[in-house]
């Protein structure tokens, strides 16, 4: 029986090595640097949903973190992927 508030899905099994884990960590660190600031006010403070999006290491340019963010400064709602690397670049 599925209870309200829960989402059940099969696990995706992926073989990984120490090297693939290292590549993943490097990619994700850079990804979040490129999506650090609120596109509306430039704040780095936000709340977010916590859905894990799979990364295909062979298609890194297609990766998008579509978790919903709400800026704690201005209240703007956007996805993590819509955040920007530098707020000054918007002006």
C-alpha positions, 0 to 999 in steps of 0.5 A: 500500500502506498501512503500519501506523501511517499514516492516509491521507485526502483533503485538504479544500480550503477557500478562505480569505482573510486575514479568514477566517484572522484569524477562525479564529485569534481563535476558536482562541485563545478556545477554548483559553482555555476548555479550558485546565485539567485537569478533575481537578487544574487543571494546564495541563501535558499531552501530546496527540494531534495530530489536526486537527479542522475548524472550520466558521466558521458553526457555531462552537458545534459545534466540539470538539477531541477530541484525547486529553490525558493530564495530566502532573500527575495522569495523568487522561485526557480530551479537549481539549474536556473541559478547563475554563476555570477549575479553581476553578470546579469547587469 
